[in-house]
């Protein structure tokens, strides 16, 4: 916008100056013939003025071309600015999308970390429980073995006692009467 104003001012001022000069030339009274002695200097001045007018016209044309080019350049710059603004907006949206993705990934990582920690805690607890159960199993197996050995000993002792009871009952039937009281007390135990 600043570039447009600058070029318009310069082009407008230059165009106004050229228009004034052309208007002055058109309104100027037709030259009267000067005496022959003055014609040569007037002819030189006229040629000089014509060359200056021609130079000014060329300058004006160059200025018009520059103004047109500047206008085209301004349009190109405006379209470039619009394109860059769109790219910046797109980049901002892309950055926001990436930030959202990173935020989601951070949350998922945190949740995964929590779940992994909880799973490790459960695994540790299960491992401890399994170790405790294994220790208890070994202890129970040892007690079961001891109990079986004790049952075996008791069964053997019971068999021995049954044999002794049977022997005492036999001796009670066949033995002297005075020992019957002792045999009965031994059998009752």
PyMOL commands that set and color helices and strands:
alter all, ss='L'
color gray80, all
select helices_A, chain A and resi 2-27+36-174+177-188
alter helices_A, ss='H'
color red, helices_A
deselect
rebuild
show_as cartoon
